[in-house]
Amino acid sequence: MLAALRASHERVDLDVLDALTRDADTLPAVIEELQAERTGSTGAAPVVAGQVVVSTCNRLEVYLDTDSFHEGVDLVVDAISRTSGIERDVVSLCFDAAMDTPVPQHLYEVTSGLRSIVLGEAEIAGQVRQAFEAARREGRTTSMLHDLFQHGFRCAKRVATQAPVGAAGRSGASVAVDRAGIELGGFEGRTALIVGTGAYARLGLAELTRRGVTDLRVFSPSGRAAGFADRHGAQRVEAGELDTALAEADLVLACSGRGTSLFPEQFLGAGRTVVLDLALHSDLHPLVRHLKGITVLGLADLHVGVEAADDPALVTARGIVAENVEAFRTQQEVRRIDPAMAALRREVADAADDEVDRLRRDVSGETAEVLERSVRRILAKVMHQPAERARHLAETGFADAYVEAFHTIFGIDISTGHAAGPQEDDAEAAAAGWMRVDRTVPSQPGTAMAAGVDAMTANALRSVQQGPAQVSAATLAWAAMREGTCPAGFGAAARADRVSSEA
């Protein structure tokens, strides 16, 4: 069955997302390691057949082809807890999970840019494609996941061409540079410093060049500025020159994502400066935002949306998404009858072979060849109508009825692999749509688990009233998530530890 987990800017604070995505590049391997550990200790068959992990500045999502919704979700939550170092209970609070139809609905909206901070931005489709291709190369996809993502890519292309919304296919970097231009009153004669050499740095430099900025400087905390600067016609800034470069820059594009490398004291005396803080793992010390004359625009400040819910382009885009969701559903239903049709074709082919062998014992030469072609042509015509009928029944939701009738008529015992449907608990999860992970298996009132959760929440709420300094990250998460959101400051302590170590 198809299942997914998601944590994004829509419900989770970016600080939390930063913590959750730590070492996310190792998540696919960790999921496989945990599954191997469980199957090795219990002897049970693996529950996850395929996985695709999508990790960007705005989201961490895992798409699964799994035999059990709850076991698959538990496996991923344990893996994220291991890669991020965050307590498992807190991970459960920050993620939603769903199975079946809500999954392609969400993925296609994401891939089409309809769920981005910058509505309609173009980068997300490429990021999703890269995630899928990485999973495919590593042998972690299945036919169902392949179908799921291919429909998503087609959906994104149609939305971009037929229903441009929000940023109309522009990149987040383009929107960010436009916002900086408004703050600066234009780019004429401006000096820009780019911190980092990754994708955002490359896109940002291209956007600045397009707007006529010629004084472009590059600093890389990792020491990669030389090659990047040479390739893009920019001036390299060495570590010892960073303070001077910051003082002279009108615009700083901070996007290395390597942690704090820009500190408040470096901006003293810099004058009017706009800083685009575009890395999820921020390059800026938090106090930079409070300096006089410094305007910081982060990812959360770049929201570009559509004011009216009935905007024609948005309505069209959602219609395209719905069409692709239905196309994916139909394709999967048709795939369910493939084993039945393959079994029927084998039976017919075997019968034809037996009859051809009998004919060849009675006749030979050209006559035998003519008779064999006639037999196979007749059988092909006979098979055409059942095949078309089977496809029609699958497309209209009657795949199970077809398989049952097939078994009754031909006596061939085959299975679609999904005919029994999800287990009872999984069926309840599917009916509920997206659910917070800790609620996918709700505790029963009066049980020890429920009492423990209620007590923890009550303690958390009392602690919050004393101020964040007295509250652990896990306790704050329990209290904040009681209202359906993740705490705004979660992950700050861990980030501060990293900042101090890097400083």
N, C-alpha and C positions, 0 to 999 in steps of 0.2 A: 504494500500500500504506500501511497505518497503521504509524507509528513514533513513538517518544517518547524523550525524554531526561529524567532526573530527578536532582535533588540535594536532599536533605532532611535534617532533624534526625536521621533514623534512621541515617545513615551519615556525615554531615558535621557537623563542629563548627559551632556557631552563629556563631562569629567568621568561619569560612570562608564560610558562607552569606551573612553580611553583605557580605563582599567580592564574592561572586559576583553578588549581586542589585543591586549598584551600577548605577544607570541602567538597571535592567531595564525600565522603562517605554518605553525607546527600542528595546528588543530586536527587536520585530516589524519595525520600519522598517529596522533594521540588517540583519536577515536578508534582507529584500527588496533592499536596496542591494547586499549582497555577491552575491546571486544575479544581479542585473542586471550587475554588474561581470564575473562569470564568463561569463555568456552572451554579453556583448558582446565579450569577448576571445577566446572559443573558438568562438563561433557555435553552440554546443550549445543544445538546448532546455532550459528551466528544469526542475529536478528536483523542486522543492517547489511543489505546487499550492495548499496551504492550511496554516495554522498557527494554533495557539492557545497563548499563553504564560500560564502560571499562576504568579504570583509573590506569595508571602505571607511572613509572619514565619518560617514553618517549612520553606519549600520554594521551589525554582525548577524548573518543569517546562515542557517544550515538546512539544506534540503536533503531529504532521505528517501530512499526506497527501502522500506522495512517491513518485516513480517509482523511486528507488534508495535503499535503506536507508543504505549507507555514505556516499554523496555528501550525502544529507540531513543525516546526523549530523555530518559534517565541516563543513558549512555552518553549522550551529547552534553548534558548538564555536568556530569562527572568530568568529562574531558575539558570543558571550558573552565571548570573550577581548577583543574590541574594546570592548564596553560596560563591562566590569569593570576593564579594564587589567591583568588577570592573564595570565601566560604561558599560551600555548595548551596546553603539555604538562601544566601544573598543572590547567587546566580539565578536560582529559581524565581526570585521576586522580580528580576529584571527582564526575563524572557517570556514571550508568549509562544504558544504552540498550537498547531492546527493540523488537520489531515484532510485529504481529498479536495473538494472544490475550492475552499478558501485559499488553498496554497497557490494554484496557478493564478487565481484572481490577484493575489498580492504580488506575486513575482512579476506578472505582466505590467502591473501598475508601477512597480519599482523600475523595471527595465525601460519603461517608457518615460521615466522622469516625473511621473505623477505623484510620487511620494518623496521627492527630494526637497531639501531646504530651498533650493532654487528650482521652482517648479518648471519642468520641461528641459532641464539642463541636459547636455548631450553626453557628458562623461560617463554617466552611470551605465549606459548600454555597453560601452567598451569594457568597463570594469567587470560587469556580470559575465560578458563573453570570455574575458581572461580567466575568471574563476572557473567557468565551465571547461575551458580548454585545458587548464591545469589539471582538473580532476580527470578529464578524458585521457590525457597523456599518462597519468599515473594509474590508469585502470580502475578508477573509482566510480565510474558512471555505469548506468544500466540503460536498457532500451527505453524504459519509462522516463528516466531522467533526461535522456537524449531528446525524446519527444517534447518533454516539458520545456526545456530551454530553447529548442529550435522554434517552437511556437512563440516563445517570448521574444526572440530576436526579430521574427517577422512582425510581431505586434509593435515593437518599438519603432521599426522602420516605417510602418504604416502611420503610426501616430505622428512621427516627425514630419512626414510628407503631407498627410491629409488633415491633421488637426494640431498644428503647432500651438502650444499653450505656454503661458508664463514667459520664460526666457527664450522660447521658440528655438530650442536646439542649441543654444549658446552654452558655453562651459561656465562652471562656477568661477573660474579665474577671470573670465571676461566680465561677469557681473561684479566681481570684487573690484576689478580695476576701474570700472565705470563709477562705482560708489566712491572710490578714492579720488577720482577726477572731480566729482561733485564737491567733495570736502576740500580739495585743493584749489578749486576754481579754475581747473584746466591743467594741462600738462606742459604747456609751452615753457621751455627753459628749466624744467624740473630735473632733479637728480633722483634716481631710484637705486636702492640697494636691495638685492635679492639674497636672502639667506637660505641656502639649500640648492640642490642640483637635481631634484627629482621631477616628477611629472608636473606638479603645480608650478615649480620654478620655471620649467620650460614653457608651459602655457602662459604664465604671467609675463615672462620676458617677451614672448611673441605678441601678446596683447599690448604691452607698453610700446614696443617697436611700432606696431600698427598705428598707435596714437601719436607717434612723432617724438617719443622720448629717445634721445640719443646718448645721454649720460647715464649709462647702465653699468652697475658694479655688482660683482658677485662674491659672496663669502660663503665658504662651506665649512661647517664644524668638523666634517670628516676629512677635510683636506683635498676635496675633489674639484675645487674651484678652477684650477688651471685649465684642464681639458674642457670643462663646460664653457668657460669664458672664451676660449679660443674658438670653439665651435659656433658660438652665438654672437661673436663680435662685441663682447663686454669686457670690462676692466676687472682684473682679478684683485681681490682684497685679501691680504695676508692677515694672520691672527693679530699681529702687532699693530695693524692699521685699522682694526675694526672700530675702535672708539672714534677715530677721526672720520671714518666713513659714515658712522651713525650721525655724527654732528652735522655733516654736510648734506645728508640725504633729506629730501622732502617727503619721499615715500619709501617705506621699508616693507618688502614682501617677505614675511617670515614663514617658511614652509619646509624646513628641513625635517621636522618631526623627530629629532634626536634628543629632545628634552631641552631644558633651560640653557640657553647660550647667550641670551640678551637680558641684562640686568638693569635695574633702575639707574644706578650711578652712571651707566654708559650714555644715558639720554639727557643727563643734566647739561643745560646750556645748548641743547640741540635746537631749541626754537620750535616753530610750528612744524609738526611731523605727523603724517598719517601712517599707521602701522596696520598692515593686513596680516592678521594672525590666522593662517589658513591650515595649520597642521593640527590634527586631532591631539597629538602629543605636543603641546604648545612649546614654541621656542622662547616664549616670554615669561619672565618672572611676573607673578600676579600684580605686583605693585606698579608695574609700568603703566597699567591702565589709569592709575590715580595721579600721574604726573601732569603738571600744568603744561599745556601746549601740545600734549600728545593725545591723538585720537586713535584708539584701537578698534578695529572692526574685525570681529571673529566670525567663525562659521555661522553661529546663531544669529548674527546681525545681517546676514546676506539673504534673508528670506525674500523670495520673489514668488508671489502667488497670484491667484485669480480672485478678484473680489466677489464676483457673483457665482453662486453654485450652478446657475443655469447658463453660464457662459457657453455660447454655441460650440466653440472649439473644444472646451472641456467635456461637454455632452457627447460630441462626436468621438473624442478620445476614449471615453468610458464605453461607448458603444463598440469601438474596435476591440477594446480589452475583452468585453463580454463575448464577442464573436470568437476570439481566439481561445477563451476558456472553454466554450462549447466545442470548438474544433478539437481541442486536446481531449476533452471528455469522450467525444465520438471516436477519436482515434484509439483511445484505450479500450473502449467497448468492442471495437472491431478486432483489436488484438486479442481480446479474450476468447474469440471464437476461432482464432488461428489454429490452436491444437486440434479442434474438432474437424476443421476442414482438411488439415494435414492428414489426420487419421483416415478420413473418408477417401482422400486421394490415394493414400497408400493401399487401402482396400481395393479400390477400383483398379489401380495399376497392377496389383498382384493378380486380380482376376483376369485382366487383359493379358498379362504375361502367360498365365496358364492356358488361356484360349489360343493365343498365338502359337505357343509350343505345340498344342494339339493339332492346329492347322498345318504346321510345318511337317508334322509326321505324315499327313495325308497328301499334301501338295508341296511343290518345291519351285525354286526359281522365281521368275518374275511374278507368277500368280500369287505366291506366298507373300511377296513384298506388297502387292496391291491389296491383298486381304488384310495384312497387318495395318497398313495405313488407314484402310476403311474402318477397322475396328477401333483404332485409337481416335480417329476423327469423330466417330459416333459417340464414344465415351466422353470426349471433350465437350461436345454439344450437350450431352446429358448432364454433365457436371456444371455447366455454366449457370443454369437457372438456380440450383440449390446454393451455389456460391453467392450469387447476387441476392437471393432471398436471405441468406445468412447475414450478409453485410447490412441489409436493410433492417433486419430485426435487431442487430447489435446497435445500429445508429439510433434506433427508437427505444432502446432500453430493454430489449427482450433477449439479451444474450443468454441468460441463464435458462430461459424457457427453451431456446433453441438447443442448447447442449443437452437438456433433459430429454427432449423429443428425439434428438439424435441418438442418444443411448437406447431409448425405447424402440426405435425403428430398426437401427442397424445392430444393436447389441454390442456396440463398441464402448468400452468403459474409458472415458477420457475426462480430464478435469481442466478447467480454465485457469486454475490457480487462484481464482477469486470467487468462485461460485458460492462458497459458503458464506461470503461476506465477512465483515469485520467481527471480532469478538464483541460481546455485549458491552464491555467497558470502552472498547475502541469506538463502537457505534455511538455511544453517548458523547464521546469527545468530538466525533465528526459532526453530530447534531449541534453541538455548542459553538462551532466555529473556532475562532481564535480565543484561547484562554490563557491566563497567566499560568506558567508552568506549575507553580505551587498549588494551583487550584484544579489541575487536570485530574487529580485523584483526591477529591475533597475528603477531609476527615469527618467522621460521624460525630454529631453533637454528643457530649457526655463521655467520649473516649479520652484516654490519657493523653493522646496526641493533641486532640482539640483543646483540652484544658491547658496543655503546655503552651500551645500557640497563643491562646487567649491571654495567658499570664505574661508571656513574653511581650505581646503587643501592649498590654496595660502598663508594664514596666517601661517599655519604650516611650509611650506617650508621656508618662510622668517624667522620664529623663529628659525628653526634648524640651520640656518647660524650663529646665535648668540651664539650657544653652548648649550649643553644639560642642563646646569644649569638653563637656562631661559625658558625651555620648560616643560610644564606639560606632564604627562604620556599619557593622551588622545591625546594631540596635536601631540606629537612625533609619536604616533601610526598612526594617520591619514597620516602624511607625509611619514613615512617609508613604510606603506602598499600600498601607491600609486605605489610603485615599486614591489609589490607582496610579500614583506617579512614583518615580524613583527620586531619591533625595538629591537636591541640587549640589550639595557639597561632597557627595560620596566619592571616595577615591583621592580626595585632597591630601589626606595624611600620607598615603603611599607616594603621591606625586611629590610632596614636600621632601620625603626621604630621598627620592631620586635626585631632586634638585640639589639638596645639600651634598650628596655624594659626588655629583657632577661639578659642583662649585669648588 
